[in-house]
Amino acid sequence: MTTDSASSRGPNGALDRLPPVQTFQNVLVSPAANRDSPGAAWSQFDTQVHARLFRRGRLVCKTPALDVAPEEIREDPVIFASVYEDHFGHLTAETVPRLPQSLAEHGDLPIIFTRMKSDTSNARSRMFRSVMDWLHIPENQIEIIEKPTLFREVHVAAQGEHLDGPKTPPDYLELLEHRIAANLRPRTPRGVAFVTRAGLEHKMGAHAAERYLVSCLRELGVRIVYPEVLTLREQMRIYARAKHLVFSEGSAVHGRQLLGRIDQTISILRRRRQSNMARGQMGPRCAALTHVPCFGGALHVTNRYGAKLHYAMKSFYQIDTLHAYFAELGIGLAQIWRQDKYRQIRDQDVLNWVFAMYDPQIEPWLSPANDDAYLLDQFGPLYLGHIRDQAAAIIKARKVAQR
């Protein structure tokens, strides 16, 4: 049985314009099979919409396979968030969007997350804690469900926005801005900030020679942001204070979803062909949004199902487009760019990436399942034929080490 709650009102009437928070009775909640099946057995599951998980405009939430009796019964009402996430992008883009409305209407209730069955950490990551702190959610309000539990009353809000979904409604942004208003002092955005992936491991994917781009931009007075070495609050302050916020395409973009509307431009340097990452979420938050068409091809491997591992691929810049984009921001990148130095660093990055991807200890979901020729045959069309033999030798040596 479900009911709709509309007794509270949010800032500027936002709660009246969003789908109402739903209230379910007698919900069995168990550890999650995966992030697509968060573990809540909503009544008449297949007919539910807002309580289930959306991604890219489609319902992906699957009926949980619950064939066990509850080990505990809870009489106190709770808020359901989703599966506990240790992935920054999924947490900020898929789970956080349920919380501002839930908290606006039922702010004092416990917030429950389900633990994934594959997660044996029995802990909360520093990243997770920092996101909850940003939203002013105390640790003692959060519970992670480790065993099948029957809840007599569960409140769940629709996702105010979702991963690569349609345009974020202003009503959701009003609630988010109201929640985080005390976190940032008003300040006129100034300057250019570049959020880079150059500090990440090669297996996590990046543009080849991004560290050379970073060195050039730093020389030209651009603020360089390595989000992985900053606290979340430091990241948010930098993002909010930049007039031009430029991202290397990746999960750090989703960090901007923890902020509301700011008079700034947001640009994303494409690492994938025709990618429009977070277009519906970034556009309503800024004065102008650009997905810079600087993708100049990529090296990639495939998994055991034959699917390209897009998130781990080594991408390349379309140099003229890159220079033209920064020129529009008043940054004279082309004037100091040395193509010979770029190529030298690019080639070394490619070889380092091959070394990382063929590490015998690499995570199973990143381990290349393709044959050697599949990857090596990509070198010629990308004008990398001169290092093909070196890459082949690295692959051979790594495979020998695996035996």
N, C-alpha and C positions, 0 to 999 in steps of 0.2 A: 504494500500500500504506500502511496506517495501523496504528499500535499505540497502546496506552494506557499512559501513564506514571503510576505510583502509588508510586514509590520514596521520595518525600519526604513529610513530614507537616507540616502547618501548625499554627498556634496552635489549641489546643483541638480538634484533629482536624478542622478545617474542610475540609482537602483531601480527607479521606475521604468527605465528604458532598456535595461538589460534583461535577459531571460531570468525569471525569479529563481532564487535558490530552492532546490528541491529537498524535501524531507522524506526519508524512507524509514519504515519500521522493520525491525527484525531482519537485519542484513548480516549474512555470514561473510566475514572478511578473513582471508587466509594469505599466507605468503604468496607472492606473485610468481607466476611462471616466467615472466619476462616483462619488459616495459610496455608491451602491447596488451598484456593481460594483468592489470594492476591488482586483481584478486578480490574485488568486491562483487558479490553475487546480487546485483540489483533485481528486484522483483520484475517479472516480465522483461527480462534482460534484452531480448532482441527488439523490443519496441522502444527502448530508451534511446535518447539522443544526447541530451546535454550532460548526462552523468558519465557518458563514455568518452573515450579518447579520440580526438580528431588529429589528423596529420595531413597536410597538403590538401585540405578541403574534403577529406574523406574520413569516415569512421574506420578506425583500425582496431578498436577495442574488441577483443574476443571474449566469448563467454568463458568464465573461469571453470576449470574442471575440478569441482568441489565434491568429493565423494567421502568426506570425513565429517564426523560429528564435532561440534564446537568443544574446545577444551576449556573455554571460559565464556561466561555470559556477562555483558556489561549493561547496566541499567542507565548509566549517565549518558546524555546526548554528546555527540562528537561531530567534528568537521572532518570529512574525508578529503585528503589532498590528492594522493596518487601513490605510485610506487616511489620508494626512497631512491634517489638518483645520486650517483657519484660522477655523473657526466654533466659538465657545466652547461653545455648547449641544450640538452634535453630538459634539465632542471629549469632553466630560465625561460625556455620557449614553450614548454608543454605543461609543467606543473605549477610554476609561480602564477600563471594567468588564472588559476582557480581561486587564489588566496585573497586578493584585495576585496572582492565582493563577499566571500565567505566571512572574512574578518569584520567587514563593515556591518554585517547583520548579526553575526554570532561570535563576536570578538573574544569572549572569555572562555569559549569551549576548548577542550583538548583537540588538537589537530593530529589526525592519524595518517601515517604513511605505511605501506606494506614493504616488507623486506623481500627482495628477489631471492628465490630458492638457491640461486648460484652464488649469492653474496654470503660469504662466511666470516665477514669482518666483525660483525656484532658491534659496530662503532659508527660514529657519524663523522664524516670527513670535515676537515677545516673549511673546505670550499662550501659544503652544505651549510655549515654553521654560520659562515659569513653572509650567505644569501639570506638566511632566516633573520640574522641580526639586522641586515639592511632593511628588512620589512618590519622590524620591531616586534619580532616574534621570540619570546623568551624560550630558552631550551626546555624549561619544565612544562611548557605548553605542548610540546611535540612528543608524540609516541610513535614508535616503529613496531608494527605488529609482526611478531615472530611465530605465532601459532594461531590455528583457527579460532576465531572469536566471534560470537554472536552479539551484535550491537542492537539494542532496542530502538535507538533513534540516531539516524545519521543524516547530516546536512551536507549537501554537495552543490557547489556552484558550477555553472558551465565554464569552460575555458574562455576567458575574455579575449584571447587570441591564441593561435596555435601555429606550430611549425610550418612555415611556408604556406600559410593559409591566406584567406582574403584580408582586405584592409581592416586594421584594428579600429574598432569603434571609439569615438571620442568619449563615450560614457565610461568605458573601461579605463581609459587614460585619466579621466577625472578621479576615479577611485584610487588608482596607483599614485598619482601626484599628491593626493590628499594624504596617503599613507606615508610617503617618504618626504613630505614637505620640510620636516625639521632637519633632514640630513645634509642639505646644501644651502649655503648662503647665496642670496641673489647676486649675480655677477654677469656683466656683459661678456659674451663669448669673444675671444680674440685668438688670432694666430692659427697655425696649422699643426695638427697632431697626427702622426702616422702610427697605427697599431700594427706591429709586425709579428710575423711567425718565425723570424730569423733565429730566435733563441730556442726553438723547439727541436726535439730529436728529428732526424731525417725521416724516420718511419712514420711520423705524424703528418707529413706532406707539407710542401711549401714551394714557392718559386725558387728555381735555381738562381743563385747569386743574389738572393734577397739581401744578404748582409752587405753586398756592395751598394745596392740601392740605399740601404740604411746609412752607410757611411757618407754617401753623397748628400742625402737629405739633411743629415745632421750638420754637415759643412755649410749647408744653405740656410740653416737656422730653424729647421723643422723640429718640433719636439718628437722624439722617438719613444714609443711606449711598448715595453715588454710586459704584457699583462700578467704573465706567470710569475713575475718577481715582485709584484705589487699586491698590497691588500686590496680587497674589493672596494673599500671606501676611497682609497687613492685612485683606483681606476675610474670610479664614477666621477670624482672631482675633475680629473683630467678630461674625461669625455664631455662633461657638462660645460667646461670652460673653453673648449675649442670652437672657433668659428667655422673651421673646416676640419672635419673628422674623417680620416682616411683609414680604411681597414684593408689589410691583406685578407682575402676571403677565408673565413674559418669561424670556429665557435665563438671567438671573442666578439663577433658582431652581435651575438645574442645578449652579451652583457649590456649593450645599449638599451635592451628591452627592460632593464631595471630602472630606467629613467623615462620621464614623460616627454612633453613637447618643449623643444628648445629652438631658438632662432639660430640655426646653424645648417651647414650643408653636410651631408653624409655621403661618402663615396666608398665603393667596394671594388678593389682590384681583382678582377676575375681570375680564378685558378682553374675554372672549368668552362668549357665552351658554352656560351649563351646562358650562363648561370644568372639567375635573378634572386639570389639568396635573400630571404627576409624582406622582399620588396613590400609586401602588404603590411609588415610590422614597422619598418623604418620610415616609409613615406609619411605616415600621419604624425611622426614625431619630429620632423625637421622641415626647414624651409625648402630644401631641394635634395633629391636623392639621385645618385648616378652609379650605375654598375659599369665601371670602366672596361671597355672591350679590348683589354691588353693581353688576352690569352693568346699565346703563340705556340700552342701544342703542349703535349705532355708525354712523359714515359709512365707506363702503368703495368701492373701485374694483375693476375686474376686469381680468384679463390677456387676452391674445389668444385664450385658450381658453375664456373666459367664467367662469373661476374667481375667486372673491373672494380678494383679497389680504389674508387675515386678519391676517397679522403686521404689516401696515403701516396698518391701519385706525385711525381716531380714535374712541376709545371714550368713553362718558360714564358718570358715576357715578349710581347710584340713591342719592340723598343720604340719605334716612332710614335705609336699610340701612347705609350707611357710618358714619353717626353712631352707630347702635345698636351696631355691632361695636366701635368704639373705646370706647364707654361700658363694654362688658363687660371691657375691659382696664384700666378705671379712668382712661381718657383722655377729658376733657370736651370733645370736639371741637365738639359742637353749641353749647356755651356761647359760643364765640368766632367761630363761622362766620358770615360776612356773605354772604347770598345774592346781594346786588347786586354785590358785589366778585367773587364766584365767577363769576357770569354774564358780567361784563365780561371777565375773563381767559379764560373758556371760549370766548367768541365770537372773541377775538383768536387763540387757539390754533387754532381751526377754520380761520380764514382763512390763518394761517401754514402749516397742514397742506396746504390746497389749493394754495398757492403752491409748496410743496416737491414735492408729488406731480406737478404739471404743469411742473416744471422741464425744459426741453428736453434737459438733460444728465443726467437721471436714469438709473439703471441700467436696461437693457432689461427685466429681470424685474420691475421696479417700475412701469414705464411704463403708465399707464391706457390700455386699449384700448376702453373703453366710450364711448358718446356722452355729451355734456354732460348731457342730460336725465336719464340714468340716475343720476348723482350728485346733481344739483340737486333732483330729485324726492324725495330722502331728507330734505331739510332740513325740510319742513313737519311730517311726523310726529314729528320730533325737537325740535320747538318752536324751530327755527332759521330760520323763514321770513323774519325781519327782516334776516338777512344773506345771503339767497339771491342778491340782485342783486349784492352785493359779490363773492361767490364766483364768479358768472358772469362778471363783469368781469375777475377775476384769470385765469380759465381762458382767456378770449378773448385777453387780452394775452400770456399765455405761449405760446399757439399762434401768434400773430403773430410773436413773437420766434423761433419755431422755423423759420419759412419762410426 
